[in-house]
Amino acid sequence: MDTSSLTEQARAAGLQAWNFRGRTLLPVVQGGMGVGVSAGRLAGTVASFDAVGTISSVDLRRLHPDLMERTGQLEGPEAKAQIDAANREALAREIARARGISQGRGLIAVNVMKALDQYETYVRQALESGADALAVGAGLPLDLPELARDFPQVALVPILSDARGVQLLVRKWEKKGRLPDAIVIEHPRLAGGHLGAAKVADLQDRRFDFDVVLPEVLAFFRQAGLEGRIPLVAAGGISSREDVQRLQGLGAAAVQLGTAFAVTCESDASEAFKEVLAGAKPEDLVEFTSVAGLPARAVRTPWLDKYLRLQERMQQHAHAKAHCTMWFDCLAHCGLRDGNAAWGQFCIDKVLGHALAGDVRKGLFFRGAGRLPFGTQIRPVRDLLHSLLGPLVPALPQEVAAA
Ligand SMILES: Cc1cc2nc3c(=O)[nH]c(=O)nc-3n(C[C@H](O)[C@H](O)[C@H](O)COP(=O)(O)O)c2cc1C
């Protein structure tokens, strides 16, 4: 669809297209999901519809049998460098794969968690491999402008949750002569994975509600002379066209969804992973403190149920370990390795790896709290975009869809 017809069709459908950095996009972002849930296939498919697809950068070697064969069994102090190199290679491959699928349409973003030990390495690799945007959360990416200085064409998109965080980050970045190209505002009471609140007890705080945070952030932009310069992307619990309309009415330029994309046919996760997420009922979801020290939301599957029963005892016995369980040191600060008794006490790389492989008994399955547009069904990305955006993404005729 050409630019003017997309803009007009959006208007006719009661929506706004997203004019972002000279491109006219569908106002939908597929959020980054690790480990290996949103890689090149999902991100490339989403981008091929002129939306934004995001590759999660963390431990992508798990999707590449040759890289796993090389590094899956490594132990000892030499292991880390080889695992990190395999992950850099895997990220480069997944970006190329997404590009191949999207054929120049939409945008390909790479998500990097600030809390990762190899945060800088992944940022550099994403820049060098031609990502269109970097989306960084799980910590304040105050150093991103310096890290990306030589790549001014790459959009920098912090993921935050409240107006205070936005104000702090924008003020610091302004001093470095850079503004965020967009900001994702992720709702901790609704989103999946690691959440942007200091502790589990804060998740319900009203300051995170979209009807509070969006007007507050827009008021800050006005007062700082930045009105209209930094588009906002609302994330968490979005499942319908009415949600998109309501959030655009509050001033969001676009919306970001995670769980609903994780359960699409094109998601890079296993079928078992998708079934666990799609089959979970509201009462199956649980919030807890992760090894990264942040609250997280996931499905209460057998491993998590057992862990939560043992958590307190494990925290009482927390102590610094001689080395990381996986010799990988995925996180800069890890509750288990560093013996931080207030944080989680499990190996996150191991349990997310089990989840990716579809091991329902041993895996950790992150999930948002919201309802899914198609209930328990696993459907193509096209159907999801059509349900969110109506005529902007035509549904396939039944007979073609069935073929
Ligand atoms: C399985 C899963 C893994 C996720 N992993 C990440 C991640 O690695 N980095 C990140 O910034 N956000 C992560 N998220 C959050 C999503 O990108 C997204 O912002 C959030 O899930 C939106 O809420 P929704 O699931 O209700 O749509 C994850 C979410 C899920 C469901």
The ligand as an ORCA input file, in Angstrom:
! r2SCAN-3c Opt
* xyz 0 1
  C       7.583    -14.650     26.307
  C       7.923    -13.198     26.497
  C       9.266    -12.812     26.524
  C       9.600    -11.452     26.636
  N      10.927    -11.102     26.604
  C      11.265     -9.796     26.565
  C      12.631     -9.409     26.384
  O      13.525    -10.250     26.241
  N      12.917     -8.086     26.351
  C      11.942     -7.128     26.477
  O      12.248     -5.920     26.429
  N      10.639     -7.457     26.661
  C      10.284     -8.771     26.684
  N       8.956     -9.113     26.789
  C       7.910     -8.047     26.792
  C       7.317     -7.839     25.385
  O       8.269     -7.338     24.479
  C       6.107     -6.871     25.390
  O       6.476     -5.538     25.627
  C       5.036     -7.228     26.398
  O       4.872     -8.623     26.461
  C       3.727     -6.545     26.016
  O       2.661     -7.051     26.748
  P       1.635     -8.159     26.164
  O       2.332     -9.464     26.234
  O       0.471     -8.050     27.098
  O       1.279     -7.770     24.762
  C       8.587    -10.470     26.749
  C       7.247    -10.878     26.759
  C       6.906    -12.220     26.625
  C       5.442    -12.610     26.623
*
